[in-house]
Amino acid sequence: MTTSRTAPADASPGRRRRWRYVAGLLVLVALLVVGGRLAWTWLDPTGERTIDRSQPVLLQSIKDLSRFEAATGTFQVVVDLEKDANFLPDAVKGTRTLFVGAGGVDAYVDFSGLAADAVTVSPDRTQVTVRLPRAQLEKPNLDNSRSYVFAQQRGLLDRVQDFLSSSPGDQREVYVLAEKKIAEAAAASDLRARADTNTKAMMEGLLKSLGFTKVVVKYGDEP
């Protein structure tokens, strides 16, 4: 005599209900994850925003200019500034900064100091002689949009110091050094000579347009 086992009639429907619950739970979790990501993206709680609370610009002074901007030079320098400790390796104490500095230097002739006899006119008012001062150089004007730190290496102690400092990564020294090197390069270039030539051509054209047929432009150190 043999006996047969038959599964309860409600076993298969029960399993189906459990799978439905599991599937529904998975769908709910997926919806929560997607909704959370969309809400996070929309709210962006860790994002940054810029608020400009600057005060109005205050005009401090106005000065009349009596000089001719005769030429300008554009310069670029790579500053390689390294600082080492006497008895510590660079990995512990020391910095090295590569800085690209770009800016311009203007050359100008100042007319405010002209002597009383700087302009000599012939009796028939057809000839004029003008004595001008030599061109001077302005301080370099670094272009912040084109000046940047290319690379920087810092030792462990320097990193800790920057972390604890109220103004970490102070880069004023490389800016000052870049300005100094650009000023030296401008002084060694022919920028002032070009400014003298341009000023002379400008004065000749101006005075000839006033009716002088012969214009002589000299500089103070010329005979």
C-alpha positions as CSV (number, residue, x, y, z in Angstrom):
1,M,0.0,0.0,0.0
2,T,1.5,3.3,-1.0
3,T,0.7,6.8,0.2
4,S,1.2,9.9,-1.7
5,R,1.9,13.4,-0.4
6,T,0.1,16.3,-1.9
7,A,1.1,19.9,-1.3
8,P,-1.4,22.1,0.4
9,A,-3.6,23.9,-1.9
10,D,-2.6,27.3,-0.6
11,A,1.2,26.8,-0.8
12,S,1.7,28.1,-4.3
13,P,-0.6,31.2,-3.9
14,G,1.3,32.0,-0.6
15,R,4.6,31.9,-2.3
16,R,3.3,34.2,-5.0
17,R,2.0,36.6,-2.5
18,R,5.4,36.7,-0.8
19,W,7.1,37.4,-4.1
20,R,4.6,40.2,-4.7
21,Y,5.6,41.7,-1.4
22,V,9.3,41.4,-2.1
23,A,8.8,42.8,-5.6
24,G,6.7,45.7,-4.3
25,L,9.3,46.4,-1.6
26,L,12.1,46.5,-4.2
27,V,10.1,48.8,-6.4
28,L,9.5,51.1,-3.4
29,V,13.2,51.1,-2.4
30,A,14.1,51.9,-6.0
31,L,11.6,54.8,-6.1
32,L,12.9,56.1,-2.8
33,V,16.5,56.0,-4.1
34,V,15.6,57.7,-7.3
35,G,13.5,60.3,-5.6
36,G,16.2,60.9,-3.0
37,R,18.8,61.5,-5.7
38,L,16.5,63.9,-7.6
39,A,15.7,65.8,-4.3
40,W,19.4,65.9,-3.4
41,T,20.3,67.2,-6.9
42,W,17.5,69.8,-6.8
43,L,18.2,71.0,-3.2
44,D,22.0,70.6,-3.5
45,P,22.6,71.0,0.3
46,T,26.4,70.8,-0.1
47,G,26.6,73.2,-3.0
48,E,28.1,76.7,-2.8
49,R,26.7,80.0,-3.7
50,T,28.4,83.4,-4.1
51,I,27.0,86.4,-2.4
52,D,28.6,89.8,-3.1
53,R,28.2,92.0,0.0
54,S,30.9,94.5,-1.1
55,Q,30.4,98.1,-0.2
56,P,30.1,100.8,-2.9
57,V,33.4,101.9,-4.5
58,L,34.7,105.1,-2.8
59,L,36.4,107.7,-5.0
60,Q,39.4,108.9,-3.0
61,S,41.1,111.3,-5.4
62,I,41.4,112.5,-9.0
63,K,44.6,113.7,-10.5
64,D,45.3,115.5,-13.8
65,L,47.8,113.6,-16.0
66,S,50.4,115.5,-17.9
67,R,52.3,112.7,-19.5
68,F,52.2,110.7,-22.7
69,E,51.9,107.0,-22.6
70,A,54.3,106.2,-25.4
71,A,54.8,102.4,-25.3
72,T,53.8,99.3,-23.4
73,G,55.5,96.0,-23.1
74,T,53.9,92.6,-22.3
75,F,56.0,90.2,-20.3
76,Q,55.8,86.7,-18.8
77,V,58.0,85.0,-16.3
78,V,58.1,81.6,-14.5
79,V,59.1,82.0,-10.9
80,D,60.6,78.9,-9.3
81,L,60.8,79.7,-5.6
82,E,62.1,77.0,-3.2
83,K,62.5,77.2,0.6
84,D,64.4,74.5,2.4
85,A,65.1,73.8,6.1
86,N,68.6,73.5,7.3
87,F,68.4,70.1,8.9
88,L,65.2,68.6,7.7
89,P,64.3,66.8,4.4
90,D,62.0,68.5,1.9
91,A,59.3,65.9,2.6
92,V,59.1,67.2,6.2
93,K,59.9,70.9,5.9
94,G,60.2,72.8,2.7
95,T,58.2,74.4,-0.1
96,R,58.7,74.8,-3.8
97,T,56.3,76.9,-5.9
98,L,56.2,77.3,-9.7
99,F,54.4,80.5,-10.5
100,V,53.6,81.9,-14.0
101,G,53.4,85.7,-13.8
102,A,52.2,87.7,-16.8
103,G,51.7,91.5,-17.0
104,G,52.5,94.7,-18.7
105,V,54.8,97.7,-18.2
106,D,54.0,101.1,-19.6
107,A,56.7,103.6,-20.7
108,Y,55.7,107.3,-20.5
109,V,57.1,110.8,-20.9
110,D,56.2,113.2,-18.1
111,F,55.6,116.8,-19.4
112,S,54.9,118.2,-16.0
113,G,58.6,119.0,-15.3
114,L,59.4,120.8,-18.5
115,A,61.6,123.8,-18.0
116,A,60.6,127.3,-19.1
117,D,63.0,127.2,-22.0
118,A,62.0,123.7,-23.1
119,V,60.2,125.1,-26.2
120,T,62.1,127.6,-28.4
121,V,60.4,129.2,-31.4
122,S,62.1,131.1,-34.2
123,P,61.3,134.8,-34.7
124,D,59.4,134.0,-37.8
125,R,57.5,131.3,-36.1
126,T,58.4,128.7,-38.7
127,Q,60.8,126.6,-36.6
128,V,60.5,125.2,-33.1
129,T,62.8,123.2,-30.9
130,V,61.5,121.1,-28.0
131,R,63.5,119.5,-25.3
132,L,61.8,116.6,-23.5
133,P,62.7,114.4,-20.6
134,R,63.6,110.7,-21.2
135,A,60.9,108.1,-21.0
136,Q,60.3,106.4,-17.6
137,L,58.8,103.0,-16.8
138,E,55.7,102.4,-14.7
139,K,55.6,99.6,-12.1
140,P,54.6,96.3,-13.6
141,N,50.9,95.5,-13.7
142,L,50.3,91.8,-13.2
143,D,47.3,90.4,-15.0
144,N,45.5,88.2,-12.5
145,S,43.6,86.4,-15.2
146,R,46.9,85.2,-16.7
147,S,49.0,84.7,-13.6
148,Y,48.7,81.5,-11.6
149,V,50.4,78.9,-9.5
150,F,51.5,76.1,-11.9
151,A,52.7,73.7,-9.3
152,Q,53.4,73.6,-5.6
153,Q,55.2,71.1,-3.3
154,R,55.0,71.4,0.5
155,G,56.5,69.4,3.3
156,L,54.4,67.8,6.0
157,L,55.0,70.5,8.6
158,D,54.1,73.2,6.0
159,R,50.8,71.4,5.2
160,V,50.0,71.4,8.9
161,Q,50.9,75.0,9.3
162,D,48.8,76.0,6.3
163,F,45.9,74.0,7.8
164,L,46.1,75.8,11.1
165,S,46.8,79.2,9.6
166,S,44.1,81.8,9.0
167,S,45.6,82.6,5.6
168,P,47.0,79.3,4.2
169,G,49.0,79.3,1.0
170,D,50.0,82.9,1.1
171,Q,51.3,83.7,-2.4
172,R,52.3,87.3,-2.0
173,E,56.0,86.5,-2.1
174,V,55.8,85.0,-5.6
175,Y,53.7,87.9,-6.9
176,V,56.3,90.4,-5.6
177,L,59.1,88.4,-7.0
178,A,57.4,88.1,-10.4
179,E,56.9,91.9,-10.4
180,K,60.5,92.5,-9.6
181,K,61.7,90.2,-12.4
182,I,59.4,91.8,-14.9
183,A,60.6,95.3,-13.9
184,E,64.2,94.2,-14.4
185,A,63.4,92.7,-17.8
186,A,61.6,95.9,-18.9
187,A,64.5,98.0,-17.8
188,A,66.9,95.8,-19.8
189,S,64.7,95.9,-22.9
190,D,64.4,98.6,-25.5
191,L,61.0,99.7,-24.1
192,R,62.2,103.2,-23.1
193,A,64.0,103.7,-26.4
194,R,60.8,102.8,-28.2
195,A,58.8,105.3,-26.0
196,D,61.3,108.1,-26.8
197,T,61.0,107.4,-30.5
198,N,57.2,107.3,-30.4
199,T,57.1,110.6,-28.3
200,K,59.3,112.3,-30.8
201,A,57.2,111.3,-33.7
202,M,54.0,112.4,-31.9
203,M,55.5,115.9,-31.1
204,E,56.7,116.3,-34.6
205,G,53.3,115.5,-36.1
206,L,51.5,117.7,-33.5
207,L,53.7,120.8,-34.0
208,K,53.7,120.5,-37.8
209,S,50.0,120.4,-37.7
210,L,50.2,123.8,-35.9
211,G,52.0,125.4,-38.9
212,F,55.7,124.9,-38.0
213,T,57.7,123.8,-41.0
214,K,60.7,122.6,-39.1
215,V,60.4,120.8,-35.8
216,V,63.4,119.7,-33.8
217,V,62.8,117.4,-30.8
218,K,65.6,116.7,-28.5
219,Y,66.0,115.1,-25.1
220,G,67.5,116.7,-22.1
221,D,70.8,114.8,-22.3
222,E,71.3,115.6,-26.0
223,P,73.5,118.5,-27.2
